[in-house]
Each structure stands twice: as structure tokens, then as C-alpha cells.
Amino acid sequence: DRAGQGGVPVGFDNARAAKAMAERVLALGHRHLAMIAGLTTGNDRATARVAGVRAALGYRGLALAPERLIEAPYTLVAGEAAFATLMAQDPRPTAVLCGNDVLAAGALRAARALGLAVPGAVSITGFDDIDLAEAIAPGLTTVHVPHRRMGRFAAGALLALRAGQAVEARPLETHIVMRASLGGPPAYQSRPMGSGTASTSRKP
């Protein structure tokens, strides 16, 4: 993230924040992860978030397979469609990390439509911690982005630059907000939706 004249960096490390979220999901025991990312072409933030998830998986000897990564516009409808596509895979993911909270809200809506309990059957996480993340049910586990501090710093940086003063880059910290949408993995793997079999299977 950058703001102001002269390209003064104002923001946070997107890759590091996404990596921290993926590590939290992995620490709960998930191994079948998928991601609904923003469109990465021309978007360094979306690209960095994908890179962060890949880094967390790679550290554990895992990988984000091509079919487990779907890029989508930041809309509810796109999040719904991407989630439905991921849930049609076999084995289907036990956790879906989303590139922002709007995509995650769409994923939650799709999960309800498919009859999938969150987080009982699948966990969903977001990124940004906008008001929507707390208003939806279940509440969304997400990366909290310090929007207000970023705005204050950007405004101060602009004023300082206009006054001819030097501005030092100040990376801001993010943190994970745990809510109800993230839990441990289910004790089973279900067949894909629409396969002609039951959408859930009995525990062994």
C-alpha cells in the first residue's frame, strides 16, 4: 500500500498478514486448504496475499494446487460462485481462505445454500475486518487491517511532503481476529456436491 506524493509507503505487509492467517488455519489441523483471491493482475495486494498463503503451506511441505486457487472480483456473487466450485472438488477443502471479507461473506452465503455447516463442515476466513465481518453469522475470522491508522498517517504524510519535510515509511501491524467461522477440520472428507451421493458422509 502506498499513499501520497513521492510514493511514501503507508500500510502493512500483505504477504506476511496472509501467511499468519494460513499458519493459524494449519495450526488447527487443516491440510486441505483452498483460497478465493482477488484478481491478481495489476493488483499487488492480491498477489501478495496469495504469496503469503503459498509460503505458509510450503513451510509445511504442502502446496496450493491450481484448482484450489480461484481468483474473483471482490463481490458477494463472485465469492458465492467460487466457493461452490471449490466445494465440488473431491476431496473438498476443509478451509477456504478469502482475499477479503466481501468474498468471504459470499462464501458463507454459498455454504448456507449448500447446507454446509461453518465451521463444522468447512471453515472460512476473510481479510480486512470491515464491519460486515462482525455483522454476519457466523462471525468471520479475519485479518484486522488498521484502516484508521493508515488514513491518519497518509494525511499527515501528505501535509509533511507539501511542507517540504521528509517522511519516513512506517509499516503498520495487522492481527488476526478470531470469530466463529474458523474451527478445526471435520473428521471426514465428503464427496463433491451434485455427485449423486449424499453431501455428507458418516464418520468412520
N, C-alpha and C positions, 0 to 999 in steps of 0.2 A: 504494500500500500504506500502511495506517495501523495503528498499534497503540497501546494504552494509553489512559488517560483523557484527555479534552481533545482527542482527535483528533490527537495528535502524529504527523506523517508519519514513517514508518520504512520505507525501501525504496529504490526506484530508479525511473527514468523508463522505463516500459514502451514507450511510443511511440518514444523515442529508441533503445532497445535493438533493437526490431523493425526500425526504419529502418536501423540499422547492418547487421543481417543481410541485409536486402534489398539494400542497397548492395553488400555483399560478393558476393552472388549475381549482381547485374547487372554488377559489375566483371569477372566471369569470362566474360561474353559472353552470358548468358541474356537473352532478351527475352520468352519465353513462360512467364510465372510464374503460379502459382496458389497459393491459400492454404487450408489447413484450419484454421479458427479455432475457439476455444472459443465457446460460446453467449454472445453479447454482451448479451442482455437482462439487465439488472441486474448486469452484470459489467464494471466499468470497466477492469479489466486486459485482458480480451479485446478490448474496444472499442479501447483504446489501441494494442494490438499490430496490429490491422487498420489503424488510422490511420497507424501508422509505416510499414507496407508501402506503403500508398497514397501517402504522402509521398515515399518513395524513388522509386517509379515516376513520380509526377508530375513530379519534378525532371528526369527524362529524357524527358518528353513522352509517357509511357506511362500506362496505366490498368489497374486491376484490374477486369475485366469481371464483371458479376454472376454469370455461370456459372462463373467462375474462383474464386469465393469460396464455400466451404461451411462453415457453422457446425455444430459437432457437440459432443456431450458428451465430456468428457475420458476416453475409454475406448479400448482397443485395437480393439474391434469397430467402433466409430464411425469410427476412423481408417482402418481397412481399407475400410469401405463408401464413405467419402468419396473415398479415393484411387482406388478402382475407377471411381467416377463421373467423376472428373476425367480418367482415362486413356481414357475412352470418347469424349472430345471430339476434334474434328479441326479444326485441328492440336491435338495434345495438348500439355500443358505439358512443358517440359524441366526445370523445377524446381518443387518443391512445398514451400512454407514452412508449417510446422505451428505451431500455437499453444502446444503444449507437447511434451515428449518422449514422452509416452504416445501421443498422436495420431501422432507421427512413427514410433514403433515399430509401430503398426498399419499405417501406410502402407508401411513396409519389408516387413512380412509380406505385404501385398497385392501388392507388387511381385514378390516371390518367386513367389507363386501365379500371377501373370500372365506369368512368365518374363521380366521386365524387369530388366536389369542396373542396379544402383545403384553408382556414378553414371554408368555407360556410356550407358544409355538415358534415365535421369531422375535428377536429384539430389533429395535430401530433407534438410530441415533441421528442427531442433527448437528448443525453448526451455525452459530451466531448468537443464540439465546435472545431472540426477539420475543416480544410479549406473547406471540402465538404459542411459543414453546411451553409456556406455563398454563395457557388457557385451554389447550386441547386435552383430551383424555384418551389414553393415559398421558400424564405429563411427560414431556420429551427430555430425555437425557441429551445434553448438547454441550458444545464448546461455547463458553461465555466470551464474547468479544467486547473489549472496553470501548464501546462506541462513543460515549460521552467524553472520556479522557482523550480519545483520538481527535474529536472535534475541537476540544479546548486547546489541545496542543497545536493543531493545524491553524486555528485562528491566531494564536499567539505567534506562530512561526511566520505567518503572512505579515503581521504587523511589524515584527522584528526585521524581516527582509526589506520591507518598504522603507524602514528607517535606516537601512544600510548596515544592520547588525548581523553578525554571524549567528547561525542557528545550528545547534548540534543535534544530530539524529538521536531519537530516544525510542528504542524498541519497547513496546508495551507487552505486558504479560497477559496471557489468557489462562483460563482454568476450566475444568470440566464441572458442569452442574449435573449431579445425579438426580434423575427423577424416575418414574415408574416404567418407562419404555425399555429399559435395559435390565436384563437378568441373565442368569446362566443359560446354557444351551439346553434344549429339550433332551430327554433321554432316548429319543428315537429320531430317525430320519423318515419323513413322509414321501410318498410318491408325488410326482408333479400333479398340479390341479388339472382337471379335464382329461385325465388319462384313462378314465373309465373305471377307476378303482376309488375306494374311499379316500377322502382328502387327508385323513389321519390314520395312523396305524397303531396297533396295540403295542404297549411297551413289552420288550422281551422279558 
